[in-house]
Amino acid sequence: MTRNKINLSIYHNLYSRFNPLGICVIGLMLLGMSIISVASHADEIDADALDALDELNALNALEIRQLDYSQFALLPVQHQGRIKPLDSFARIHLKIFSHRNKLGELDAIEWLAEVILSPEKSYNRPLFKIRNLHGILQLPPKEDNLYSFYQISIALGKQQQLVEELRKSDYSQLTLAQQELVDLSYNSLVFFDISRSLSLFTPIFNIEDARLASYLEITENSPFNYLDAIKLNNRLNQFIEETLRSKQDSRAKDPSSPADFTATEIAALAFANLLGTLNNDKKSFLLKVLPGQWSSSWTSPWENIDLGDGSPDIARLFALWQELLEDYTNGDNEKWVTTSELLLGETLALYDSAASASPQWRLKLELFYNNARLFLIGMLLYMLAALVAIASPLIKRIGKRIGKRIGKQKHGLINDYKIGNLILAFIGGGIITQVMGIVIRMIILNRPPVSNFHESLLFVMVIIVAVGYGLELVKRNYLGTTIACTSGIILSLLGFYYQGQGDSMQMLIAVLNTNYWLATHVIVITMGYAAAIVTSILAHSYLAKYVLHQHKWHKRHKLASGLGRGQAEYLYNYMLGGSLIALFLMLLGTLLGGIWADQSWGRFWGWDPKENGALLIILWLILMLHARITSSVTPHVFAAGLVALNIVVVLSWFGVNLLNVGLHSYGFIDNNALLGLFGFIGLEVAYIAMSLGYGASCELQSSRTGGRA
């Protein structure tokens, strides 16, 4: 009992002054939303935690990596319509295949180097993440659920007929397991395509037969690659034709003559067979590292050979890629770095001559963005701010004890103001790092900050956190901290998940390819989402205060002594003001969108699901404001309606994207979030029902006993 009293005394001062019930309820509500909405994909969101575990495990058996990949990571590649560093290409595909940023002890760029420069080794490395296919593919269960390309290829080969049937079906109508099977089949083909990108430089040919080597005019037992082999193709075909003709003539003259091939003839046929097999790699086109000389389209090495698009400049790049392969195989770091630098310079020089603009600084900026992990740093700073806020009573008590020992007994070393400054510093640092991340993305892509669902998450997050920071700076009552930290953490986690769906910096589709409308309609609508969410969070707090206020009159609980009309009034005013701001932004954004739609699609309004979602938010806000202004509802019912606004926003922002219909295809997301969406709606409805139900019960009981509510 004594210990419990001591613990309560620590927190009593904070409770009485800052009324944390509303804060705690808001935090739990939003945290519940995040847990439910991402639970089915926790392995993707938690990729950074898994990567950290990989780093710790790798320390036990870490082989010294001799090669410096800094220049290799900068090599440009054209992928999904834009030029990006090889590091980004590696991260995107590693994330798609394994849902991780690292693979054991290998960084993404080291993994890609192994795939394209030592593919046989990469085929045996566990890579592909499996969730629901162990039974279908008859794969043994593993703790990390990662399987190698060889394992996946054998398993898919046994299910080839099923895979072909599923590919012909409507993807949206497939079960999750069937969709995963189709995706796995496609991803295995993508991986194999990438792994064969440089096979034309690999010295896999070797003529050991002296007679055949002499006929082909090459040195026996001297390995050579496909580029050298195709130069021998005419002489090889001539040798095979002469051999077959000789066999036919011999059989014609003497039917009893032996039809067996000599060792030289067998070696020639084996050479021809290997050459024909390697010709299949001409289908490898994903690693487009060769700048187009007469167009903006880049080509892969195999694609360039197949198109006959060679030139002295391309031949120089071919030679450097071949040198790079040799340096990697030999583990010669000095030559590896030198060759990487030369290859980077030659590629950029060829690209500059065609594009008249050097992309090197953009490549370096994107590489910095990849390595800096700015949004992760921002989320960690929000977590630190939340931890400081939660532990503030304990921090003050420790500071008070230390103050007594050094003679500062009156206020102690740490007070509320200093703790508040520390919290603001952490939140401010998070805002700065994440704004920096958004600005870098804008510079790299040369467009406004919002063009897809992932970017809307980032933009809304920064706006909400900034609003929370401003509220905390003014009021110093931890409400702004709650808004900033919970929203920052949850939306960061969602952002990490949707970043794991592939490249988060894709080129724009045609309808979006206008910076004017991206800088007006899309940003204004996104700001409207943010304003509506902030308003709803304030309504959560208002309802919590309402319940605690009724509880005070019913139970005379001393922890409610800090509640007063002033706190309720400022929350009510903020709710009302937030509602008006959200309504203005949504109306303006919808009108701008209508003008854009008229220019792009030839109609102002078409009842598209995304348009209907924006209209739904507008109508709900008008309904609630009208009801309150006309005094048709009490303030706490008005607050409950604004809590429900959160449901309307989520349905309009997330929900319509799950339909995957309409003209706003650039905002579509997978339907795996459907369970989380329903879970969030259920939590919000339960919160409204419990708040209004308990508050009404307390009002009824207090009226019976003659109290005032």
N, C-alpha and C positions, 0 to 999 in steps of 0.2 A: 504493500500500500504506500509506504513512504517513497519507494522508488517511483511509483506512478505519479505521485504528487510532484516530485521533483521534475519529472519529464514534462508534466503539464505546465509547470511554472515557467519552464524554458520557453514554451511556445505561446503562453497566454498573452504576453504583450503584443506579439506579432498578430495573433488572431484578433485581438480586440481592436487593433489599429487598422489592419489591412483587410479584414474579413476574407479569409482565404477559402471559405466554403465555395463561393462562386468560382474562385480560381481553380480549386481542386476539381470541381465538377466539370468545368470547361476542359481542363487538362485531361481528365479521365475520358471525357466524351470524345475528344479529338484523338486521343491515343487509341481508344477502342476502334474508332473509325480506321485508323492506319493499320492496326493489327489485323482487322477483318479483311480490309480491302486488299491487303498484300500477302495474306497468310498462305494462299495457295502457290505463291511464287517467292517465298521467303529466301530460297536459295539464290535467286537472281538479285534481290535487293541487298542480301547480305553478302554479295560477292566480295566486297572489300574486307569483311571479317574473315571470310574463307581464305582470301589472299594473304592476310596477315598470318593465319595459321600455316599456310604453305611456306611462308618465309621462315617461320620458326622451325618447321620440320626440315626444311632444306638445309639449315645450319648443321644438322647432324651428318649429312652425307653430301655436302656441297663440293662439287668439283670446281677447280679453279678455271674460270672462264678467261681465256687468254685474249679474246678478241674485243676490240673497242667498237661498239655499234653506233656511236654518235653520228658519224657521217653516213653510214648505211641507213640509219633511221630517217635521214633527211631526203633520201632519194625520192624524186617525184613519181607519182603514179596517177593515171587518170582512172577514177572509179566513181560510178554513179553520177557522171556528168561534170565532175570538178577535179582539179588537180590537188592532190593532198600528199603529205609525206608518207613514206612506206610504213612509218610507225602507226599512223591512223588506220591504214589498210589492215595492218596486223591486229590492232586492238579490236576493230570492228568484227573481223572474222573469228578471232579467238573467243570473243564474247558470245557470238552467235552459236559457235560449236559447243563451248564448254560452260558458258555463263560465268566465266571468270576473267579477271584481268591478268592473271598469271597462270602458268601451268607448271605446278611444282616449283622447281628452282629456275625455270625459264621465264623471263619477261616476254611480252608479246612479240617484240621485234626479234628476240633470240629464237623464239618458237618459229616465226615465219622464215628466218634464215635457215633453220633446220629443214623446214618443209620444202623450200625451193632449191636448197643447195645440197641437202642430204636426205632426199625423200624416203629412201628405204628405212632409215632410222625412225623417221616421223610416223611411218605406217604402224609401227609397233608401240607408239607412245599413247597411253590412254588420253582421249581427247573429247569424245562425244558424250554429252550429258543425256542420260536416259532416265525418264520418270516412270512411265506407265507401260513400257513395252517389254519388260523382262519375260513375261509369259509368252507373248506373241513371237518374240525373237529367240526365245529359249536361251537367254543369256543368264549366267550365274549372277546372283545379287552381289553388289559391292558396296562398301561404305560410302564412297564418294560418287558412285553411279557413273563413273567415267570409263569409256571403252575405246579401244584402239580402232583405227580404220580397218585393219585386217579382221578384227572380230565383227565389226558392223557389216563389212562387205559379205562375209560368209553368212551371217544371219539374214541379211536382206536378200541374198541370193536364194535362200530357201523360201522366201515369201514374195518372190518376184511377181507372181501372178496376182496376188492380193494387192501389192503396191500399184501395179498397172491399173487395176480396176479402180482403186481409190483415186488415182490421179485423174481419171476420166470423170469422177463424180464432182458435185458441187462442194467445194471446200467448206463453205459455211454450214452445210448440212451434216458434216462428219462429226463423230464423237471426238472428245479430246485425245483419246488414244489413237484414233485413226488420223487425226490432224498431225499428231506427233510423228506417226510413222511416215506420212507423206513428207513432212519437213525434214526428218532424218534422212530419207532417201535423197532429197534434193541437196541437203547440206553435204552428204557424202560425195555427191558428184561435184559440188563446188570445191570441196577440199581436194579431190583428185585432180581437178582442172588446175588448181593453183600449184599443186605438187609437181605437175608435169611442165610447168612454164619454162623451165630452163633445161629440160632434158636434152635439147639439141646441142648443148655445150658439154654434156657429160661424156667422157671418153669411154664408152662401153663397147666399142668395136675393137677387135684385136685379131689379126690374121696370123695364125701360127703356122700355116702350111706354106713352105718356102716356094713351091711352084706357083700357087695362087698369088702370093705376094709379088713374085717376079712378074707374073702376067699383068697384075694391076699396077705395077711400077711403084710399090710402096715397100717400106721396111717391115720385115716380119717381126712379130712379137713387140710391136710398137702401138700402144692404144691410141685411138683417135675417136673423134666425135661425129655427130650426124652431119655437121657442116662439111667435114672432110669426106665423109662417106658418100654424100650425094654427088661429089665431084667424080667418084669412081663408078657411078651408076651405069653409065654407058658401056664402059669396058666390062663391068660385071655382067650386064645383060648380054653382051656379045659373047662372053665366055660361056654363059649358061646356054645360049642358043647353039653355039658350036658343040657343046657337050651333048645336048639333046639330039642335034642333027646327026652327030657321030653315032649315038646309040641307035637311032632309027636306021641309019645306013647299015650298021653292023647287023642288026636284026633282019634287015631286008636281005642281005647277002647270006647270012647264016642264022636261021631262026634258033639254032641251038646255042648261039653265043650267049655268054652270061650277061644278065641285065643289071648286075650290081654296079653301084657307083663307087668310084675310087675315093680315097680320103680327100683329095683335092676338090673333087666334084661335090662331095658332101659339105666341105668347108664353104664352097661358093654358095650352095643352096642355103646353108645356115646363115650366111652373111645376108643374102637376099631376104630371107624370112625375118631376120632381126630388123633390117632396114624397113621392110613393109610394116612391121609391128610398130616401130617408132613413128611411122608416118601418121598413125592414129592420133598422136599428140598434137597434130595440127589443129585439133578442135580446142586446144587450150588457148583461151582468149582473155581471161580475167585480169591477168597481171600486165596491164598496159603501161609499160615503162619506156616505150619508144615514141618520142614526139612526132606528130604528123608534120610532114614537110610541105604538103600542099593543101592541108585542111586542118581543122581544129581537132580532129579525131586522132587519138593515140592508138598504137597497136601493141600487142604482145609480140615477143620474138617469133613465136610460131606463126602468128597471124601475119607478120611482116613477110616471112618466107612464103607463106601460102599465097599472099597477094602479089608477090614479086615487087614489093615496094622498097627495094634496096637502094643504097647510095653509098658513096665513100664515108659520109658521116655516120650512117647506120652501121656500116662495116666496122667503124672505129668503136661504136658502142658495143657491138657484138664482141669484139676483141677484149674490151674491158670487162664485160660480164663473164667471159670465159676466164680471164685472169682472176676475177673475184672468186669464181668457183674453185680455182686451183688454190688460192690463198686460204680459203675457208677449209678446204680438205687438208691442207698442210698445216693449218693452225699457225700461220705466219702473221702475227699481228701487225708488224711494221708494214709489210707489203699490203695486208688487208686494208689498213687505214689509208695508205697512199692510193691504192686502186679505187677505194670508195670515194675519196676526194676527187680523183680524176674523173670518175664516172659521173659524179654529181655535177662537176663543172662542165663536162662535155654535154650532158643531157640538158642542162639549163641553157647552155650556149645555143644548142640546136633549137630549143623551145623559144628562146628570146628572139632568134632570127625570124621565127614564124609569127610569134605573137607580139613582138615589139614591146614587151613588158616583162620585167624580171619577177618571177614569183618566189625568189629565194627567201625574202624577208617574211612572206606569208607562210612558207614552209617552216621557218624557224619559229614564228609566232605560234603556229598550230602545234608544233612539237613542245613548246613551252606550256601551252594550254593542256596538252595531254599529260605532261609530267607534273604540273603544278597541282592538279586535283583541287581547283579553287572551290568548287561547290561542296566537296567533302570537307575541306578546311572550314568553310562557312558553317556547315552543319555541326561540326565538332565545337565550334565557338558558341553556337546556340546551346548545345548540350552543357557546356561549361557554365554559361549564364544561368541555365535552369538549375544546375547543381548548386551554384552559389546561392540562388534564391531559396531553394529548399533547405539548405543547411545554414541559412543566415542566423537563426536563433542560436545554434550551436557555435557559430563563428563569433557572434557577439559575446557569448558567455566566456569562450576561451580568451577573447581579447580583454574582457573585463578582469579575468583572473591575472592575466599577464600585467595589465595596467596596475593592479593592486601591488604587485611585487616590485614594480619599478617606480611606484609613487604617484601614478596617474589614476587615482581612485574615483574621481568624479564621473568621468564619461568612459573611461577605458580607452584602449588603443583603437578599437573598431566600433563605429556607430552605424546607424541606418544609412546616413548620407554616404559614407565611404563604401559601404557594401553596394548601395545603389549605383555609385560611380563605377565600381568594378563590373557590375552587371551590364551597365550601359556600354562600357568599354568592350566587353565580349560581344554584345549584340552589334555594336557599331563596327567592330572588326569583321564580323560575319557578313554584314551588309556590304562593306567595302570589297571584300574578297569576291563575293558573288556578283556584285555589280561589275567588277573587273572581268569576271568570267563572261558575263553577258556582252560587255563591250568588245572583248576579244573575239567572241563569236561573230559579232556584227562586222568587225574589221575583216575577218577571214572570209566571210561570206558576202561582204559588201551589200548588206541589206538591213532593214530594220530588225528589231530583236525578236519578233514573234511571227512565225510562219507555219508552225506545226504544233501538235498537242504537247510535245515535250517542252518546247520553248515557251508555250503558254504557262505551263507549270512553273518554270523558272521565273518568268516575269511576274506572275501573280504572287509567288512566294516573296520576292524581293519587295513588292509594294506592301504586302500585308506586314512583313517584318518591319519595314520602315515606318508604317503607321503605328505599330506597336511601340517602336522605339520612341516616336514622338510623344505618344501618350504617357509612357513611363518618364520621359524627360520632364513633362509638365506636371503630372499628378503624383509620381513617386509612390504608388500604392500597389505595385506588382501586377496590376491588371495589364498594363502594356507589356510587361515581361512575359506574362502568360500568353498573350496574343502572339508576340514575336517568336518565342521559343517553341511553342507547340506547333504553330503553323510552319515555321522554318524547318523544324525537324521532320514533320510529316510530309510536307511537300518535297523536301530534299530526298526522302526515301522513295517517294513515288517517282521523282525525276530519275533516280538511279535505276529504278526498274525499267522505265520506258526508254532510258538510254541503252539498256541492255537488249533492246529489240533490234538493234542495228546501228547504222550511222545516224547520229543525232544532228548532223550538219549536212543535210541533203540539199541538192539543188531544187529550185522552185518548179512546180508544174506551171503550165502556160498561164492559167487564170490568175496565179499569184505573182506572176513576173512583172510586178509594178511596184516600185518602192513607195510611190505616193500613197496608194491605198493601203499598203502594209503599214505605213507610218500613221495612217489615220483610222480607218475602220477597225482593223484588227487590234491595234493597240488600245483604242477607246473601249471596244467591247471587253477586252481583257482587263482593263482597269475597272470596268463595271462589275465584272466577276469579283475582283478583289474587294471593291467597296461593299458589295453585297455580303461577302463572307465576313468581313470585319464587322459589319452591322449585325450579322447573325451571332457572332461571338459575343458582342456586347449584350445582345438579347439573352444569351445563355447566362451571362453574369447577372443581368437584371433579374431573371427568374430565380436564380439562386439566392439573391438578396431578398426577393419577395418571400420565398419559402422560409428563410431564416428569420425574417421579420415576423411572420406569422408564428413561427416556432417560439420566438421570444415571448409573445403575448400569451401563448398557451402554456409554456413550461417555465417562463421567467429564467431562461438559461443565461448565466452571466456572460458567456462568450459572445452573446449578441449585443452586449452593451455598447459596442463601437458603432452600431448601425444608426443612421440618422437620415432625416429627409434630404439632407444635402447630398449624400452619396447617391441616393436613388435618383435625385433630380438631375445630377450631372450625367448619370448613365442614360436616363431617359432622353435628355437633350442630345447626347451623342448618338443614340439610336435613331432619333428623329432626323438629325442632320445627316447621318450615314445613309438613311433610307432615301432622302432627297438627292444626295450626291449619286447614289447607285442608280436611281431612276433617271436622272439627267444623263449619266454616261451611257446607260443602256439605250435610252431613246436616241441620243446622238449617234451612237455606234450603229444602231439599226437603220437609221436614215442614211448614213454614209454607206452602209452595206447595200441598201437598196439602190442607191445611185451607181455603185460599182457593179451590182448585178445587172442593172439595166445596160451598162456599157459592155459587159462581158458576155452576158447570156441573153440579152434582149428583152428582159422583163424586170420590173422593179421588185415584184414579190411573187414567189412561186410555191409557197407553203412547203418549202424544203424543211426537213427535220431540224436543221440547225437554226433556220429562221424562226421556226415555231418555238424552239427552245428560248431564244432571246425574247420573243413576244410573251412567253409564259412568265418570265421573270418580271417584265414590265407590268403585265396585268396583275400579278401578285402584289407587287409594290404599290400599284395604284389602289388595289383593293384594301390593303392594310392601312395606307395613309388616309384614304377616304373614311374608313371605319373609325379611325382614331380622331381625325379632325372633326368629324360630326358627333364625336362622343358615343358612337354606337358600341364601342368596346372599352373596357377598362385598360389602364396602362399595362397590367400584367398579361392580359389577353393579347394586347398589341405585341408585347414582347414574345409571347408564345407563337404568334404569327410570323414574327421575324426569325425565330428559331427554325420554323418550318421553311423559311426562305432558303436556309442552307440546303434542304432537300431539293427545292426547286432549282437552285443553282447547280447542284451536283447532277441532277437529271438533265439539265440543259447543256452542261459543260461536258460531263462524262457520258451520261446516258445515251444521248442521241448519237454519239460516236460509236457506240456498241451496235447500233442498228446497221451500220455499214451500207446505208442507202442514201441517195441524194447526191447533190452536186458538190457538197463540201467533203470530197473524198480525202483531201489532204489532212483532215482531222480524225480519220478513222483510227480506232484502236481495236485490239483483239477482244474477244468476248470472255476472256478468262477473268475479267474484273467484275463479271455480273454478280457473283456471289458476294463479293465485297460491297457492291453497290446496294444490294438488298439488306445486307447486314448493317450498313451505315444508316439506311432509312429506318430500319427497325430500332436502332439505338436512339435516333432523334425523336421518333414517335414516342418511345418509352419515356424519354426525358421530359417531353412536353406533358404527357399524361400524368407522370408522377409528380411533377412540379405543380401543375394546376390542381390535381386531385388532393395532394397533401395540403396545399395552401387553402383550398376551399374547406377542407375538413377542419383545419385550425381556425378559420374564420367562423365556421358554424359553432364550434365548441366555445370559442371566446365570446361569441354573441349570447350564448346561453348562460354564461357565467357573468355577463355584464361587462366584459372587457372590451377594449377598442382594438381593432385591427388596422 
